[in-house]
């Protein structure tokens, strides 16, 4: 996969992650969880902006239509997760947790293989943040 397409996949993943965390922040009753989800949404939105700027700078005019297989590289479950019952919140957290791990592995692979060596540290940092998010979600689910 070209770096331009990988960045498109990454942008998709970051936009979905931001949306999911904002949705959770609106739905939860715990102020602590609301704060955590809002912080995570803000981080994901920042990643989305960073990825878009990279695309604009390095690959202006690139245009991809992502297939379901492309999207499955960074997202587990449907794009819109609606926790409507107490039990479904656990399912939503598990899907988001798996998405974070999947996206972390995606970024880790980019950190190892990107032809643009100057981007490798950023990709590793984003991978580490994904894994950290997964751990935070795991603690919240327990």
C-alpha positions in Angstrom: 0.0 0.0 0.0 1.3 3.4 -0.9 1.9 5.9 1.9 -0.7 8.2 0.4 -3.4 5.5 0.7 -2.1 4.5 4.2 -2.6 8.1 5.3 -6.1 8.1 3.8 -6.9 4.9 5.9 -5.4 6.6 8.9 -7.5 9.7 8.4 -10.6 7.6 8.2 -9.7 5.7 11.4 -8.9 8.9 13.3 -12.2 10.6 12.3 -14.2 7.5 13.3 -12.3 7.3 16.6 -13.0 10.9 17.4 -16.7 10.5 16.6 -17.0 7.4 18.7 -15.4 9.0 21.8 -17.5 12.2 21.4 -20.6 10.0 21.2 -19.6 8.1 24.4 -18.8 11.4 26.2 -22.4 12.4 25.5 -23.9 9.1 26.6 -22.1 8.2 29.8 -23.3 9.4 33.2 -19.9 9.3 35.0 -18.2 12.7 34.9 -14.8 11.0 35.1 -15.7 8.9 32.0 -17.1 11.9 30.2 -13.8 13.7 30.8 -11.7 10.8 29.6 -13.8 10.3 26.5 -13.7 14.0 25.7 -9.9 14.0 26.1 -9.5 11.0 23.9 -11.8 12.5 21.2 -9.7 15.7 21.2 -6.5 13.6 20.8 -8.1 11.7 17.9 -9.2 14.9 16.3 -5.7 16.2 16.6 -4.4 13.1 14.9 -6.9 13.5 12.1 -5.8 17.1 11.5 -2.2 16.0 11.5 -2.8 13.3 9.0 -4.8 15.6 6.7 -1.9 18.1 6.8 0.6 15.4 5.9 -1.6 14.4 3.0 -2.0 18.0 1.8 1.8 18.6 2.1 3.2 15.4 0.7 0.4 14.1 -1.5 -1.7 17.0 -2.8 -4.4 15.9 -5.1 -4.3 12.3 -3.9 -7.8 10.8 -3.9 -8.8 7.3 -2.7 -12.1 5.6 -2.2 -11.7 3.2 0.7 -13.0 -0.3 0.4 -14.5 -2.1 3.4 -11.2 -4.1 3.6 -9.3 -0.8 3.8 -11.6 0.4 6.7 -11.2 -2.9 8.5 -7.5 -2.2 8.9 -8.3 0.4 11.5 -11.9 0.0 12.7 -13.7 -2.9 14.4 -17.5 -3.0 14.2 -19.8 -0.4 12.7 -18.8 3.2 12.4 -21.6 4.4 14.6 -21.7 2.7 18.0 -24.8 3.6 20.0 -24.7 2.4 23.6 -28.4 2.4 24.5 -28.4 -0.1 27.4 -26.0 -0.7 30.3 -24.9 -4.0 28.8 -24.2 -2.5 25.3 -21.7 0.0 26.8 -19.4 -3.0 27.5 -19.7 -4.2 23.9 -19.0 -0.7 22.6 -15.9 -0.4 24.8 -14.7 -3.7 23.6 -15.1 -2.8 20.0 -13.3 0.5 20.5 -10.6 -1.2 22.4 -10.0 -3.6 19.6 -10.0 -0.7 17.1 -7.3 1.0 19.1 -5.2 -2.1 19.1 -5.7 -2.6 15.4 -4.9 1.0 14.6 -1.9 0.8 16.9 -0.6 -2.2 14.9 -1.3 -0.2 11.6 0.8 2.7 12.8 3.5 0.5 14.2 3.8 -1.1 10.7 4.1 2.4 9.2 6.7 3.3 11.7 8.8 0.4 10.6 8.2 0.5 6.9 7.6 4.1 5.8 9.8 5.3 3.0 9.6 8.8 4.6 12.0 8.2 7.5 11.1 11.6 9.0 7.6 10.3 9.6 8.5 7.1 11.4 8.8 8.7 14.9 5.4 10.3 14.5 3.8 7.0 13.4 5.4 5.2 16.4 4.1 7.9 18.8 0.6 7.4 17.3 0.9 3.6 17.7 1.9 4.0 21.3 -1.0 6.3 22.0 -3.4 3.8 20.5 -2.1 1.1 22.7 -2.3 3.4 25.7 -6.0 4.2 24.8 -6.7 0.4 24.6 -5.3 0.0 28.1 -7.4 2.9 29.5 -10.5 1.4 27.9 -9.7 -2.0 29.4 -9.4 -0.4 32.9 -12.7 1.4 32.4 -14.5 -1.7 31.2 -13.4 -3.5 34.4 
